[in-house]
Amino acid sequence: MAWDEWGRIKAESGAQLQLNQLAPAGGGGGAADLASTPAQKKAAANAIEKHLEPDTKKAGDTAEESTGATVTEFSGKDGEGWDTSPALKKAHQAWERQVKALMGRLGSEKSALRNTSILLQNTDVGVGLQTRQSSALDGL
């Protein structure tokens, strides 16, 4: 996109871009409810472990039972089933993969929340040790 085109689009939209100012009070990034203290991170990890993971698994199991029964019912016992049966089975397989991926993601997020404090503390200690190393100039 050419600069003159960008200028025209910007003028038409009424958008203003100003980089010579401080971020608004309370910070300019992230959401206000971002868990940033160790206690908040622990609470978020516990919420994932106690609510999100079990509830997601329970919902997945419930869907598994009802979808399986529906696929069987539509398949027909004489080999003359509905086209809905294989389509529903295929859709359910895709949904199962998504639930499995979601469960993996929840586990990863829970682990990351619990390990962040340790990681940051270890990084701080490492940086502190590197900055405190003696220099050849210290004895001068």
C-alpha positions as CSV (number, residue, x, y, z in Angstrom):
1,M,0.0,0.0,0.0
2,A,1.4,3.4,-1.0
3,W,1.8,6.1,1.6
4,D,-0.6,8.4,-0.2
5,E,-3.2,5.7,-0.2
6,W,-2.7,5.2,3.5
7,G,-3.0,8.9,4.1
8,R,-6.3,9.0,2.1
9,I,-7.7,6.0,4.0
10,K,-6.6,7.5,7.3
11,A,-8.2,10.9,6.4
12,E,-11.5,9.2,5.4
13,S,-11.7,7.1,8.5
14,G,-10.9,10.0,10.8
15,A,-8.3,7.9,12.5
16,Q,-5.6,9.6,14.5
17,L,-2.3,8.2,15.4
18,Q,-0.2,9.9,18.0
19,L,3.0,8.3,19.3
20,N,4.4,11.1,21.4
21,Q,2.4,10.4,24.5
22,L,2.5,8.2,27.6
23,A,0.2,5.2,28.0
24,P,-3.0,5.9,29.8
25,A,-3.1,5.5,33.5
26,G,-3.1,1.9,34.5
27,G,-1.0,0.9,31.5
28,G,-1.7,0.8,27.8
29,G,-1.8,-2.9,27.2
30,G,-3.6,-6.0,28.3
31,A,-6.9,-6.4,30.0
32,A,-7.6,-5.0,33.4
33,D,-8.3,-8.5,34.8
34,L,-5.0,-10.0,33.7
35,A,-3.7,-12.3,36.4
36,S,-0.4,-10.8,37.3
37,T,0.3,-11.8,40.9
38,P,1.3,-15.2,42.0
39,A,-2.0,-15.6,43.9
40,Q,-4.0,-14.6,40.8
41,K,-2.1,-17.0,38.7
42,K,-2.6,-19.8,41.2
43,A,-6.3,-19.1,41.3
44,A,-6.5,-19.1,37.5
45,A,-4.7,-22.4,37.3
46,N,-6.9,-23.9,40.0
47,A,-10.0,-22.7,38.1
48,I,-8.8,-24.5,35.0
49,E,-8.1,-27.6,37.0
50,K,-11.2,-27.7,39.1
51,H,-13.8,-26.3,36.7
52,L,-12.8,-25.9,33.0
53,E,-11.0,-29.3,32.5
54,P,-13.6,-31.5,34.3
55,D,-16.6,-29.6,32.8
56,T,-15.1,-29.8,29.3
57,K,-14.4,-33.5,29.7
58,K,-18.0,-34.1,31.1
59,A,-19.5,-32.2,28.1
60,G,-17.3,-34.2,25.7
61,D,-18.4,-37.5,27.3
62,T,-22.1,-36.5,27.2
63,A,-21.8,-35.6,23.5
64,E,-20.0,-38.9,22.8
65,E,-22.8,-40.9,24.2
66,S,-25.7,-39.1,22.4
67,T,-23.8,-38.8,19.1
68,G,-22.9,-42.4,19.1
69,A,-26.5,-43.4,19.7
70,T,-27.7,-41.1,16.9
71,V,-25.2,-42.4,14.4
72,T,-26.2,-45.9,15.2
73,E,-29.9,-45.1,14.9
74,F,-29.5,-43.3,11.5
75,S,-27.2,-46.0,10.1
76,G,-30.0,-48.5,9.6
77,K,-29.9,-52.1,10.6
78,D,-30.5,-53.4,7.0
79,G,-27.6,-51.4,5.4
80,E,-30.0,-48.8,4.1
81,G,-29.2,-46.0,6.5
82,W,-29.5,-42.2,6.1
83,D,-26.8,-40.1,4.6
84,T,-26.9,-38.2,7.9
85,S,-25.2,-41.1,9.8
86,P,-21.7,-40.9,8.1
87,A,-21.9,-37.1,7.9
88,L,-22.7,-36.9,11.6
89,K,-19.9,-39.4,12.4
90,K,-17.4,-37.4,10.4
91,A,-18.5,-34.1,12.1
92,H,-18.3,-35.8,15.5
93,Q,-14.7,-37.0,14.8
94,A,-13.7,-33.4,13.9
95,W,-15.4,-32.2,17.1
96,E,-13.5,-34.8,19.2
97,R,-10.2,-33.6,17.8
98,Q,-11.2,-30.1,18.8
99,V,-12.1,-31.1,22.3
100,K,-8.9,-33.0,22.6
101,A,-6.9,-30.0,21.4
102,L,-8.8,-27.8,23.9
103,M,-8.1,-30.1,26.8
104,G,-4.4,-30.0,25.8
105,R,-4.4,-26.3,25.6
106,L,-6.1,-26.0,29.0
107,G,-3.4,-28.2,30.5
108,S,-0.7,-26.2,28.9
109,E,-2.2,-22.9,30.2
110,K,-2.6,-24.3,33.7
111,S,1.0,-25.5,33.6
112,A,2.3,-22.2,32.3
113,L,0.4,-20.3,35.0
114,R,1.9,-22.4,37.7
115,N,5.4,-22.3,36.3
116,T,5.6,-18.6,35.4
117,S,6.6,-17.5,38.9
118,I,9.4,-20.0,39.0
119,L,10.6,-19.1,35.5
120,L,10.6,-15.4,36.3
121,Q,12.4,-15.9,39.6
122,N,15.1,-18.1,38.0
123,T,15.6,-15.5,35.3
124,D,15.9,-12.7,37.9
125,V,18.5,-14.8,39.8
126,G,20.4,-15.6,36.6
127,V,20.5,-11.9,35.5
128,G,21.5,-10.9,39.1
129,L,24.4,-13.4,39.1
130,Q,25.6,-12.2,35.7
131,T,25.6,-8.6,36.7
132,R,27.4,-9.3,39.9
133,Q,30.3,-11.2,38.3
134,S,33.6,-9.5,39.0
135,S,35.3,-7.6,36.3
136,A,39.0,-7.1,35.6
137,L,38.4,-3.5,36.3
138,D,37.2,-4.1,39.8
139,G,40.7,-4.2,41.3
140,L,41.8,-1.0,39.8
